[in-house]
Amino acid sequence: MTDRERSNERALLHRTRREFFTTLGRGAGAIALGAAWSATARAMPSSIVSRRREGASYEFVFARLRYNSGDWDYNPKVCANLLDAVVQYTDIPVNAREIVITADSAELTAFPFLFMTGHKLVRFSEKERAGLVRYVENGGLLFSDDCNHDVNGLYAKTFESEMVKAFGPNPMPKLSNRHPLYSSFFAFPDGPPRTTHELNGWGDNLVHEYLRGVERHGRLGVLYSNKDYGCEWDYDWKNKRFRARDNTRFGINIVVYTMT
């Protein structure tokens, strides 16, 4: 790519970002913002969108799924910790505020990333189930993380049952260690990194060597973990400076995969 082509790309990037944030400044609702994000992404040359390590062309919003049957608001520090990692490692702009939303909200498809966690019962209404299917079919990614880190726990059994109701038999096969998720930013050649919680606490005392997921149109629409990343990431973001290895790095892969 020539210097002139790079200059033109940068100018287009700045212009489309400016248009998006102008929409944001007008106090637009989530649907309008989602449309603005889509328009921004469509305006980007493929060479910009494909350069994953340089960040996406619109800001990352951490949306959390609220559901009535369980403890959906567990691990409250995950958002701040993951946003800190996004800022630390990438050029992706972030929205500093966590968005809480239900599966039957008309605005759900405005958010490309949706986090879900808990220990207890997972039950969706027909309308919520339909909303999740629509969300996945429109390119969204639901990251469901089981805080029980237990394949026989209540969250695991009931969430998996809901996915069968929503997407049909055997909807979440194991992800290969060669899945693009494991190389979207950092390289994880052995698949999903282990968590300290897998062998510590009330779980099944197993290290889960794989994640599972629902794929639609060649993309992950649901990423399902029994590894309890939420508890692993639920600490004050300032504490990361004392860690020998940052355990939120895998979260960056999820974000970059979602945004590209």
ChimeraX commands (.cxc) that place a marker at each C-alpha (Angstrom):
marker #1 position 0.00,0.00,0.00 radius 0.5
marker #1 position 1.34,3.44,-0.93 radius 0.5
marker #1 position 1.62,6.39,1.46 radius 0.5
marker #1 position -1.19,8.13,-0.42 radius 0.5
marker #1 position -3.48,5.11,-0.03 radius 0.5
marker #1 position -2.72,4.96,3.69 radius 0.5
marker #1 position -3.48,8.66,4.00 radius 0.5
marker #1 position -6.81,8.21,2.22 radius 0.5
marker #1 position -7.72,5.33,4.51 radius 0.5
marker #1 position -6.90,7.36,7.60 radius 0.5
marker #1 position -9.00,10.26,6.33 radius 0.5
marker #1 position -11.95,7.94,5.67 radius 0.5
marker #1 position -11.57,6.35,9.09 radius 0.5
marker #1 position -11.57,9.73,10.85 radius 0.5
marker #1 position -14.58,10.94,8.84 radius 0.5
marker #1 position -16.72,7.88,9.53 radius 0.5
marker #1 position -15.77,7.85,13.21 radius 0.5
marker #1 position -16.68,11.54,13.43 radius 0.5
marker #1 position -20.06,10.83,11.85 radius 0.5
marker #1 position -20.68,8.03,14.34 radius 0.5
marker #1 position -19.79,10.12,17.38 radius 0.5
marker #1 position -21.93,12.97,16.06 radius 0.5
marker #1 position -24.82,10.52,16.14 radius 0.5
marker #1 position -23.80,9.55,19.67 radius 0.5
marker #1 position -23.70,13.19,20.74 radius 0.5
marker #1 position -27.29,13.70,19.63 radius 0.5
marker #1 position -28.41,11.27,22.30 radius 0.5
marker #1 position -29.43,8.57,19.86 radius 0.5
marker #1 position -30.92,5.35,21.18 radius 0.5
marker #1 position -29.26,1.98,20.87 radius 0.5
marker #1 position -30.99,1.14,17.58 radius 0.5
marker #1 position -29.75,4.35,15.96 radius 0.5
marker #1 position -26.26,3.78,17.33 radius 0.5
marker #1 position -26.28,0.25,15.99 radius 0.5
marker #1 position -27.21,1.56,12.57 radius 0.5
marker #1 position -24.42,4.13,12.82 radius 0.5
marker #1 position -21.92,1.39,13.69 radius 0.5
marker #1 position -23.07,-0.66,10.73 radius 0.5
marker #1 position -22.76,2.31,8.40 radius 0.5
marker #1 position -19.28,3.02,9.75 radius 0.5
marker #1 position -18.21,-0.57,9.20 radius 0.5
marker #1 position -19.63,-0.64,5.66 radius 0.5
marker #1 position -17.71,2.52,4.81 radius 0.5
marker #1 position -14.40,1.01,5.85 radius 0.5
marker #1 position -12.21,-0.48,3.10 radius 0.5
marker #1 position -11.64,-4.18,3.67 radius 0.5
marker #1 position -7.96,-3.46,4.24 radius 0.5
marker #1 position -8.87,-1.47,7.37 radius 0.5
marker #1 position -11.42,-3.93,8.70 radius 0.5
marker #1 position -9.10,-6.89,8.18 radius 0.5
marker #1 position -6.18,-5.41,10.13 radius 0.5
marker #1 position -7.34,-6.87,13.39 radius 0.5
marker #1 position -4.36,-5.92,15.50 radius 0.5
marker #1 position -4.90,-2.27,14.62 radius 0.5
marker #1 position -8.38,-2.31,16.16 radius 0.5
marker #1 position -11.89,-2.12,14.79 radius 0.5
marker #1 position -13.48,0.89,13.14 radius 0.5
marker #1 position -16.07,1.55,15.88 radius 0.5
marker #1 position -16.08,1.44,19.65 radius 0.5
marker #1 position -16.50,-1.68,21.74 radius 0.5
marker #1 position -19.47,-1.78,24.08 radius 0.5
marker #1 position -19.67,-4.32,26.89 radius 0.5
marker #1 position -23.29,-5.46,27.05 radius 0.5
marker #1 position -24.47,-7.81,29.81 radius 0.5
marker #1 position -27.53,-10.05,29.50 radius 0.5
marker #1 position -30.12,-9.73,32.26 radius 0.5
marker #1 position -32.34,-12.76,32.74 radius 0.5
marker #1 position -34.95,-13.24,35.46 radius 0.5
marker #1 position -34.20,-16.79,36.59 radius 0.5
marker #1 position -30.66,-16.49,37.95 radius 0.5
marker #1 position -27.79,-14.33,39.26 radius 0.5
marker #1 position -27.10,-12.54,36.00 radius 0.5
marker #1 position -25.18,-9.69,37.72 radius 0.5
marker #1 position -22.43,-11.86,39.22 radius 0.5
marker #1 position -18.76,-10.85,38.68 radius 0.5
marker #1 position -19.40,-7.09,38.43 radius 0.5
marker #1 position -15.75,-6.16,37.73 radius 0.5
marker #1 position -15.47,-8.15,34.49 radius 0.5
marker #1 position -16.53,-5.20,32.36 radius 0.5
marker #1 position -13.96,-2.74,33.75 radius 0.5
marker #1 position -11.21,-5.33,33.61 radius 0.5
marker #1 position -11.90,-6.34,30.03 radius 0.5
marker #1 position -12.21,-2.73,28.88 radius 0.5
marker #1 position -8.84,-1.99,30.50 radius 0.5
marker #1 position -7.33,-4.86,28.53 radius 0.5
marker #1 position -8.85,-3.60,25.27 radius 0.5
marker #1 position -7.35,-0.15,25.88 radius 0.5
marker #1 position -4.00,-1.62,26.92 radius 0.5
marker #1 position -3.48,-3.95,23.95 radius 0.5
marker #1 position -5.45,-2.51,21.03 radius 0.5
marker #1 position -6.50,0.72,19.34 radius 0.5
marker #1 position -10.19,-0.18,19.59 radius 0.5
marker #1 position -12.07,2.72,21.21 radius 0.5
marker #1 position -14.29,1.66,24.11 radius 0.5
marker #1 position -17.47,2.85,25.74 radius 0.5
marker #1 position -16.68,3.06,29.46 radius 0.5
marker #1 position -20.22,2.19,30.60 radius 0.5
marker #1 position -21.59,-1.35,30.89 radius 0.5
marker #1 position -24.93,-1.80,29.14 radius 0.5
marker #1 position -27.46,-4.14,30.75 radius 0.5
marker #1 position -30.08,-5.51,28.37 radius 0.5
marker #1 position -32.63,-8.32,28.11 radius 0.5
marker #1 position -32.89,-10.91,25.36 radius 0.5
marker #1 position -36.32,-9.67,24.27 radius 0.5
marker #1 position -35.21,-6.05,23.84 radius 0.5
marker #1 position -35.71,-4.60,20.38 radius 0.5
marker #1 position -32.31,-2.89,20.80 radius 0.5
marker #1 position -30.32,-6.08,21.41 radius 0.5
marker #1 position -28.99,-6.36,17.86 radius 0.5
marker #1 position -27.32,-2.96,18.23 radius 0.5
marker #1 position -24.62,-4.58,20.38 radius 0.5
marker #1 position -22.25,-7.05,18.68 radius 0.5
marker #1 position -21.02,-8.49,22.02 radius 0.5
marker #1 position -23.19,-9.85,24.85 radius 0.5
marker #1 position -21.87,-11.32,28.11 radius 0.5
marker #1 position -23.87,-13.78,30.20 radius 0.5
marker #1 position -22.91,-15.47,33.46 radius 0.5
marker #1 position -24.27,-16.98,36.68 radius 0.5
marker #1 position -24.53,-20.07,38.86 radius 0.5
marker #1 position -28.25,-20.70,38.97 radius 0.5
marker #1 position -31.22,-21.57,36.78 radius 0.5
marker #1 position -31.35,-20.29,33.21 radius 0.5
marker #1 position -34.84,-19.96,31.78 radius 0.5
marker #1 position -35.89,-17.83,28.84 radius 0.5
marker #1 position -39.38,-16.95,27.72 radius 0.5
marker #1 position -40.42,-17.65,24.14 radius 0.5
marker #1 position -39.90,-13.98,23.33 radius 0.5
marker #1 position -36.43,-13.95,24.92 radius 0.5
marker #1 position -35.47,-17.13,23.09 radius 0.5
marker #1 position -36.62,-15.65,19.78 radius 0.5
marker #1 position -34.64,-12.51,20.55 radius 0.5
marker #1 position -31.44,-14.50,21.08 radius 0.5
marker #1 position -31.94,-16.40,17.83 radius 0.5
marker #1 position -32.47,-13.13,15.99 radius 0.5
marker #1 position -29.38,-11.70,17.67 radius 0.5
marker #1 position -27.20,-14.61,16.55 radius 0.5
marker #1 position -28.64,-14.66,13.04 radius 0.5
marker #1 position -27.78,-10.95,12.72 radius 0.5
marker #1 position -24.13,-11.50,13.60 radius 0.5
marker #1 position -24.05,-10.94,17.36 radius 0.5
marker #1 position -21.89,-12.99,19.72 radius 0.5
marker #1 position -23.25,-14.20,23.07 radius 0.5
marker #1 position -20.43,-15.22,25.43 radius 0.5
marker #1 position -21.99,-17.48,28.07 radius 0.5
marker #1 position -19.63,-18.25,30.96 radius 0.5
marker #1 position -20.62,-20.78,33.63 radius 0.5
marker #1 position -19.52,-19.58,37.08 radius 0.5
marker #1 position -20.02,-23.09,38.47 radius 0.5
marker #1 position -17.25,-24.35,36.15 radius 0.5
marker #1 position -19.16,-27.63,36.25 radius 0.5
marker #1 position -20.69,-29.58,33.37 radius 0.5
marker #1 position -23.28,-31.04,35.75 radius 0.5
marker #1 position -24.16,-27.78,37.52 radius 0.5
marker #1 position -27.53,-26.05,37.34 radius 0.5
marker #1 position -26.35,-23.25,35.05 radius 0.5
marker #1 position -24.73,-25.69,32.61 radius 0.5
marker #1 position -27.70,-28.05,32.41 radius 0.5
marker #1 position -30.34,-25.36,32.01 radius 0.5
marker #1 position -28.36,-23.11,29.65 radius 0.5
marker #1 position -27.59,-26.05,27.37 radius 0.5
marker #1 position -31.28,-27.02,27.45 radius 0.5
marker #1 position -32.21,-23.48,26.38 radius 0.5
marker #1 position -29.76,-23.60,23.48 radius 0.5
marker #1 position -31.36,-26.83,22.24 radius 0.5
marker #1 position -34.79,-25.17,22.38 radius 0.5
marker #1 position -33.45,-22.16,20.50 radius 0.5
marker #1 position -31.16,-23.74,17.90 radius 0.5
marker #1 position -32.11,-27.41,17.68 radius 0.5
marker #1 position -30.33,-30.69,18.57 radius 0.5
marker #1 position -26.61,-30.62,19.38 radius 0.5
marker #1 position -26.31,-26.87,18.79 radius 0.5
marker #1 position -22.93,-26.34,20.47 radius 0.5
marker #1 position -20.19,-28.68,19.24 radius 0.5
marker #1 position -16.65,-28.45,20.57 radius 0.5
marker #1 position -14.46,-25.79,19.00 radius 0.5
marker #1 position -11.28,-26.99,17.38 radius 0.5
marker #1 position -8.05,-25.56,18.75 radius 0.5
marker #1 position -7.51,-24.23,15.22 radius 0.5
marker #1 position -10.64,-22.10,15.39 radius 0.5
marker #1 position -9.95,-18.46,14.36 radius 0.5
marker #1 position -10.95,-17.35,17.87 radius 0.5
marker #1 position -7.64,-18.68,19.19 radius 0.5
marker #1 position -5.54,-16.62,16.79 radius 0.5
marker #1 position -7.63,-13.46,16.33 radius 0.5
marker #1 position -5.08,-11.44,18.33 radius 0.5
marker #1 position -2.92,-13.42,20.77 radius 0.5
marker #1 position -1.97,-16.97,19.78 radius 0.5
marker #1 position -3.44,-19.79,21.86 radius 0.5
marker #1 position -2.28,-22.89,19.95 radius 0.5
marker #1 position -3.49,-25.24,22.71 radius 0.5
marker #1 position -6.99,-23.82,22.75 radius 0.5
marker #1 position -8.62,-21.94,25.62 radius 0.5
marker #1 position -6.28,-21.01,28.48 radius 0.5
marker #1 position -6.89,-22.65,31.84 radius 0.5
marker #1 position -8.35,-20.83,34.81 radius 0.5
marker #1 position -7.39,-21.21,38.45 radius 0.5
marker #1 position -11.05,-21.81,39.31 radius 0.5
marker #1 position -11.30,-25.04,37.35 radius 0.5
marker #1 position -9.38,-26.97,40.01 radius 0.5
marker #1 position -10.31,-24.83,42.98 radius 0.5
marker #1 position -13.74,-24.75,44.55 radius 0.5
marker #1 position -17.06,-26.48,44.00 radius 0.5
marker #1 position -16.69,-27.43,40.34 radius 0.5
marker #1 position -16.19,-30.83,38.73 radius 0.5
marker #1 position -12.39,-30.79,39.35 radius 0.5
marker #1 position -11.70,-31.02,35.64 radius 0.5
marker #1 position -9.74,-28.79,33.34 radius 0.5
marker #1 position -12.06,-28.20,30.41 radius 0.5
marker #1 position -9.82,-28.47,27.37 radius 0.5
marker #1 position -12.29,-26.96,24.92 radius 0.5
marker #1 position -15.04,-24.39,24.50 radius 0.5
marker #1 position -18.27,-24.99,22.61 radius 0.5
marker #1 position -20.32,-22.78,20.38 radius 0.5
marker #1 position -23.20,-22.14,18.01 radius 0.5
marker #1 position -22.07,-21.10,14.55 radius 0.5
marker #1 position -24.18,-19.34,11.96 radius 0.5
marker #1 position -23.10,-18.12,8.51 radius 0.5
marker #1 position -19.51,-19.19,9.19 radius 0.5
marker #1 position -19.26,-17.19,12.43 radius 0.5
marker #1 position -19.58,-17.92,16.13 radius 0.5
marker #1 position -22.93,-16.71,17.44 radius 0.5
marker #1 position -22.72,-18.32,20.89 radius 0.5
marker #1 position -19.46,-19.00,22.74 radius 0.5
marker #1 position -19.99,-21.28,25.74 radius 0.5
marker #1 position -17.47,-21.83,28.53 radius 0.5
marker #1 position -17.41,-24.05,31.62 radius 0.5
marker #1 position -14.04,-22.56,32.59 radius 0.5
marker #1 position -15.33,-19.64,34.73 radius 0.5
marker #1 position -13.47,-16.82,33.02 radius 0.5
marker #1 position -15.80,-14.38,34.76 radius 0.5
marker #1 position -14.45,-15.19,38.23 radius 0.5
marker #1 position -10.92,-15.25,36.81 radius 0.5
marker #1 position -11.36,-11.69,35.53 radius 0.5
marker #1 position -13.34,-10.31,38.47 radius 0.5
marker #1 position -10.70,-8.29,40.28 radius 0.5
marker #1 position -9.66,-4.66,40.39 radius 0.5
marker #1 position -8.02,-3.82,37.07 radius 0.5
marker #1 position -5.12,-2.17,38.93 radius 0.5
marker #1 position -4.10,-5.57,40.29 radius 0.5
marker #1 position -3.02,-6.69,36.83 radius 0.5
marker #1 position 0.26,-4.84,37.24 radius 0.5
marker #1 position 1.26,-7.38,39.90 radius 0.5
marker #1 position 0.52,-10.45,37.79 radius 0.5
marker #1 position 3.28,-12.32,36.01 radius 0.5
marker #1 position 0.91,-13.04,33.13 radius 0.5
marker #1 position -2.25,-11.10,32.33 radius 0.5
marker #1 position -5.16,-13.54,32.39 radius 0.5
marker #1 position -7.47,-11.20,30.47 radius 0.5
marker #1 position -5.51,-11.71,27.24 radius 0.5
marker #1 position -7.97,-14.31,26.01 radius 0.5
marker #1 position -10.73,-11.76,26.46 radius 0.5
marker #1 position -8.97,-9.61,23.87 radius 0.5
marker #1 position -9.26,-12.46,21.36 radius 0.5
marker #1 position -13.00,-12.64,22.00 radius 0.5
marker #1 position -13.39,-8.88,21.57 radius 0.5
marker #1 position -11.32,-8.71,18.38 radius 0.5
marker #1 position -13.11,-11.74,16.90 radius 0.5
marker #1 position -16.43,-10.05,17.69 radius 0.5
marker #1 position -15.46,-6.69,16.24 radius 0.5
marker #1 position -14.05,-8.05,12.98 radius 0.5
marker link #1:1,2 radius 0.2
marker link #1:2,3 radius 0.2
marker link #1:3,4 radius 0.2
marker link #1:4,5 radius 0.2
marker link #1:5,6 radius 0.2
marker link #1:6,7 radius 0.2
marker link #1:7,8 radius 0.2
marker link #1:8,9 radius 0.2
marker link #1:9,10 radius 0.2
marker link #1:10,11 radius 0.2
marker link #1:11,12 radius 0.2
marker link #1:12,13 radius 0.2
marker link #1:13,14 radius 0.2
marker link #1:14,15 radius 0.2
marker link #1:15,16 radius 0.2
marker link #1:16,17 radius 0.2
marker link #1:17,18 radius 0.2
marker link #1:18,19 radius 0.2
marker link #1:19,20 radius 0.2
marker link #1:20,21 radius 0.2
marker link #1:21,22 radius 0.2
marker link #1:22,23 radius 0.2
marker link #1:23,24 radius 0.2
marker link #1:24,25 radius 0.2
marker link #1:25,26 radius 0.2
marker link #1:26,27 radius 0.2
marker link #1:27,28 radius 0.2
marker link #1:28,29 radius 0.2
marker link #1:29,30 radius 0.2
marker link #1:30,31 radius 0.2
marker link #1:31,32 radius 0.2
marker link #1:32,33 radius 0.2
marker link #1:33,34 radius 0.2
marker link #1:34,35 radius 0.2
marker link #1:35,36 radius 0.2
marker link #1:36,37 radius 0.2
marker link #1:37,38 radius 0.2
marker link #1:38,39 radius 0.2
marker link #1:39,40 radius 0.2
marker link #1:40,41 radius 0.2
marker link #1:41,42 radius 0.2
marker link #1:42,43 radius 0.2
marker link #1:43,44 radius 0.2
marker link #1:44,45 radius 0.2
marker link #1:45,46 radius 0.2
marker link #1:46,47 radius 0.2
marker link #1:47,48 radius 0.2
marker link #1:48,49 radius 0.2
marker link #1:49,50 radius 0.2
marker link #1:50,51 radius 0.2
marker link #1:51,52 radius 0.2
marker link #1:52,53 radius 0.2
marker link #1:53,54 radius 0.2
marker link #1:54,55 radius 0.2
marker link #1:55,56 radius 0.2
marker link #1:56,57 radius 0.2
marker link #1:57,58 radius 0.2
marker link #1:58,59 radius 0.2
marker link #1:59,60 radius 0.2
marker link #1:60,61 radius 0.2
marker link #1:61,62 radius 0.2
marker link #1:62,63 radius 0.2
marker link #1:63,64 radius 0.2
marker link #1:64,65 radius 0.2
marker link #1:65,66 radius 0.2
marker link #1:66,67 radius 0.2
marker link #1:67,68 radius 0.2
marker link #1:68,69 radius 0.2
marker link #1:69,70 radius 0.2
marker link #1:70,71 radius 0.2
marker link #1:71,72 radius 0.2
marker link #1:72,73 radius 0.2
marker link #1:73,74 radius 0.2
marker link #1:74,75 radius 0.2
marker link #1:75,76 radius 0.2
marker link #1:76,77 radius 0.2
marker link #1:77,78 radius 0.2
marker link #1:78,79 radius 0.2
marker link #1:79,80 radius 0.2
marker link #1:80,81 radius 0.2
marker link #1:81,82 radius 0.2
marker link #1:82,83 radius 0.2
marker link #1:83,84 radius 0.2
marker link #1:84,85 radius 0.2
marker link #1:85,86 radius 0.2
marker link #1:86,87 radius 0.2
marker link #1:87,88 radius 0.2
marker link #1:88,89 radius 0.2
marker link #1:89,90 radius 0.2
marker link #1:90,91 radius 0.2
marker link #1:91,92 radius 0.2
marker link #1:92,93 radius 0.2
marker link #1:93,94 radius 0.2
marker link #1:94,95 radius 0.2
marker link #1:95,96 radius 0.2
marker link #1:96,97 radius 0.2
marker link #1:97,98 radius 0.2
marker link #1:98,99 radius 0.2
marker link #1:99,100 radius 0.2
marker link #1:100,101 radius 0.2
marker link #1:101,102 radius 0.2
marker link #1:102,103 radius 0.2
marker link #1:103,104 radius 0.2
marker link #1:104,105 radius 0.2
marker link #1:105,106 radius 0.2
marker link #1:106,107 radius 0.2
marker link #1:107,108 radius 0.2
marker link #1:108,109 radius 0.2
marker link #1:109,110 radius 0.2
marker link #1:110,111 radius 0.2
marker link #1:111,112 radius 0.2
marker link #1:112,113 radius 0.2
marker link #1:113,114 radius 0.2
marker link #1:114,115 radius 0.2
marker link #1:115,116 radius 0.2
marker link #1:116,117 radius 0.2
marker link #1:117,118 radius 0.2
marker link #1:118,119 radius 0.2
marker link #1:119,120 radius 0.2
marker link #1:120,121 radius 0.2
marker link #1:121,122 radius 0.2
marker link #1:122,123 radius 0.2
marker link #1:123,124 radius 0.2
marker link #1:124,125 radius 0.2
marker link #1:125,126 radius 0.2
marker link #1:126,127 radius 0.2
marker link #1:127,128 radius 0.2
marker link #1:128,129 radius 0.2
marker link #1:129,130 radius 0.2
marker link #1:130,131 radius 0.2
marker link #1:131,132 radius 0.2
marker link #1:132,133 radius 0.2
marker link #1:133,134 radius 0.2
marker link #1:134,135 radius 0.2
marker link #1:135,136 radius 0.2
marker link #1:136,137 radius 0.2
marker link #1:137,138 radius 0.2
marker link #1:138,139 radius 0.2
marker link #1:139,140 radius 0.2
marker link #1:140,141 radius 0.2
marker link #1:141,142 radius 0.2
marker link #1:142,143 radius 0.2
marker link #1:143,144 radius 0.2
marker link #1:144,145 radius 0.2
marker link #1:145,146 radius 0.2
marker link #1:146,147 radius 0.2
marker link #1:147,148 radius 0.2
marker link #1:148,149 radius 0.2
marker link #1:149,150 radius 0.2
marker link #1:150,151 radius 0.2
marker link #1:151,152 radius 0.2
marker link #1:152,153 radius 0.2
marker link #1:153,154 radius 0.2
marker link #1:154,155 radius 0.2
marker link #1:155,156 radius 0.2
marker link #1:156,157 radius 0.2
marker link #1:157,158 radius 0.2
marker link #1:158,159 radius 0.2
marker link #1:159,160 radius 0.2
marker link #1:160,161 radius 0.2
marker link #1:161,162 radius 0.2
marker link #1:162,163 radius 0.2
marker link #1:163,164 radius 0.2
marker link #1:164,165 radius 0.2
marker link #1:165,166 radius 0.2
marker link #1:166,167 radius 0.2
marker link #1:167,168 radius 0.2
marker link #1:168,169 radius 0.2
marker link #1:169,170 radius 0.2
marker link #1:170,171 radius 0.2
marker link #1:171,172 radius 0.2
marker link #1:172,173 radius 0.2
marker link #1:173,174 radius 0.2
marker link #1:174,175 radius 0.2
marker link #1:175,176 radius 0.2
marker link #1:176,177 radius 0.2
marker link #1:177,178 radius 0.2
marker link #1:178,179 radius 0.2
marker link #1:179,180 radius 0.2
marker link #1:180,181 radius 0.2
marker link #1:181,182 radius 0.2
marker link #1:182,183 radius 0.2
marker link #1:183,184 radius 0.2
marker link #1:184,185 radius 0.2
marker link #1:185,186 radius 0.2
marker link #1:186,187 radius 0.2
marker link #1:187,188 radius 0.2
marker link #1:188,189 radius 0.2
marker link #1:189,190 radius 0.2
marker link #1:190,191 radius 0.2
marker link #1:191,192 radius 0.2
marker link #1:192,193 radius 0.2
marker link #1:193,194 radius 0.2
marker link #1:194,195 radius 0.2
marker link #1:195,196 radius 0.2
marker link #1:196,197 radius 0.2
marker link #1:197,198 radius 0.2
marker link #1:198,199 radius 0.2
marker link #1:199,200 radius 0.2
marker link #1:200,201 radius 0.2
marker link #1:201,202 radius 0.2
marker link #1:202,203 radius 0.2
marker link #1:203,204 radius 0.2
marker link #1:204,205 radius 0.2
marker link #1:205,206 radius 0.2
marker link #1:206,207 radius 0.2
marker link #1:207,208 radius 0.2
marker link #1:208,209 radius 0.2
marker link #1:209,210 radius 0.2
marker link #1:210,211 radius 0.2
marker link #1:211,212 radius 0.2
marker link #1:212,213 radius 0.2
marker link #1:213,214 radius 0.2
marker link #1:214,215 radius 0.2
marker link #1:215,216 radius 0.2
marker link #1:216,217 radius 0.2
marker link #1:217,218 radius 0.2
marker link #1:218,219 radius 0.2
marker link #1:219,220 radius 0.2
marker link #1:220,221 radius 0.2
marker link #1:221,222 radius 0.2
marker link #1:222,223 radius 0.2
marker link #1:223,224 radius 0.2
marker link #1:224,225 radius 0.2
marker link #1:225,226 radius 0.2
marker link #1:226,227 radius 0.2
marker link #1:227,228 radius 0.2
marker link #1:228,229 radius 0.2
marker link #1:229,230 radius 0.2
marker link #1:230,231 radius 0.2
marker link #1:231,232 radius 0.2
marker link #1:232,233 radius 0.2
marker link #1:233,234 radius 0.2
marker link #1:234,235 radius 0.2
marker link #1:235,236 radius 0.2
marker link #1:236,237 radius 0.2
marker link #1:237,238 radius 0.2
marker link #1:238,239 radius 0.2
marker link #1:239,240 radius 0.2
marker link #1:240,241 radius 0.2
marker link #1:241,242 radius 0.2
marker link #1:242,243 radius 0.2
marker link #1:243,244 radius 0.2
marker link #1:244,245 radius 0.2
marker link #1:245,246 radius 0.2
marker link #1:246,247 radius 0.2
marker link #1:247,248 radius 0.2
marker link #1:248,249 radius 0.2
marker link #1:249,250 radius 0.2
marker link #1:250,251 radius 0.2
marker link #1:251,252 radius 0.2
marker link #1:252,253 radius 0.2
marker link #1:253,254 radius 0.2
marker link #1:254,255 radius 0.2
marker link #1:255,256 radius 0.2
marker link #1:256,257 radius 0.2
marker link #1:257,258 radius 0.2
marker link #1:258,259 radius 0.2
marker link #1:259,260 radius 0.2
view
